[in-house]
Amino acid sequence: MGFFDLFKKKYQTISPADAHQLSKDGAFFIDVRTPAEYKTGHASGTRNVPLQNLQNRLRDLPKERQILVICQSGARSANACNFLSAQGYNVVNVSGGTANWQRSGLPTSR
């Protein structure tokens, strides 16, 4: 491992449309926003695992499945992806978060 490998992201960022397809194909999908934010509307099929509780909820996340991570804009989900990838999870960040998901016209729930 070279010096610059330390700065490489260990996850990829994909579009909401690609995330929607992966979710339909069986990826585990989490929303790391607060419960209050989650209740205002979220990508259909997500489970709420707030970023501040993530470390205590690892047992709820399947290591054998790819995990899609979304927040409101993409920043908190990127933090979650950094943490989860360091724990050995196969994670993918959803670009632009729930705001981009909704702009893309993808299914949401309340």
N, C-alpha and C positions, 0 to 999 in steps of 0.2 A: 504494500500500500504506500503510495507516494503522499507527499505533503498535501497536494491539492485535492486528493481523494477525501480528505477530512472535511472539505467544504461542499462536496457533492451531495445533492439531495438524495435520500434513499427511498424516495417515493416519486410518483409522477402526478401531474395535475392534468385532469381531463375535463372536457366540456360537460355541461349538464345533460345533453342528449346522450353522450357516451355513458355517463353515469346511470342514466335511466335504463339504458339497455343492459348494462352489467347488473343492475339491481333486479331486473326481470329475469336475468340468467342465473340468479342465485347468490350474488354478492351480499354481504351483510352491510347494512346502511345505517350509519349513526349521524345524528345532528348534535353538535357539541355546544349549542347555544343554551342559555338559561331556560328553565321550565316556563317562565313567563313569556319569553320570546317564542319558544316552541309552540305555545298555545295560540299565538296570533296567526299561525299558519306555517306549515312545514312540508317538505317534499314527501309525497306519499311513500309509505313503506319504510320511513326512517324510525329509529328508536332514539329517544332522547337520553344522551349520556353527556351531561354538562362537562365542559372542559375542567372546571374546578373539582369535579368528582372522578375524573378519568382514572387516576392512579388507583383509586379504591374500587373501581368497577372492572378491572382487567379480567376478573374471573367470568364476567358476563360476555366477553368478546371471544369469538371462536378463532383460534390460531390457524385452523385448517381451511378457513375461507378468506377470500379477499374482503377487505373492509373499505367501504366508501365513507369518506368523512366530509361533512358539510357544516357550514355555520351561516352567518348572515352575508358576509362579503368575501370570505376566503382566508382571512388572517388567522382566526382562532383555529380553523380546521388545519391550516398549515402547521401551527404549533402542535396540535394533536397528532398530526402525521409524523412530525419529527420525534415526538415522544414515543408513539406506538411502534414506529420502525426501529427505534433503538431497543425496544422490548421484543423484537423478533416478529412483529406482525407485518403482513403484506397489506399495505395501505395505499389508498389513492385519494388525492385531494380533489374536490369538485370546484372548478374554476368559477369565481364570482359568487359563490355561495347561493343561499336561498333567493337572494335578489335576482341573480342571473337565472336561476331555475325558473322563477316565476315569469321573468321577461321572456324566457324561451317557450312559455305556454305549456310547461310540463305539469302533470297532476300534482295538486297540493291537497292537504287535509288540515282540519282544525281540531 
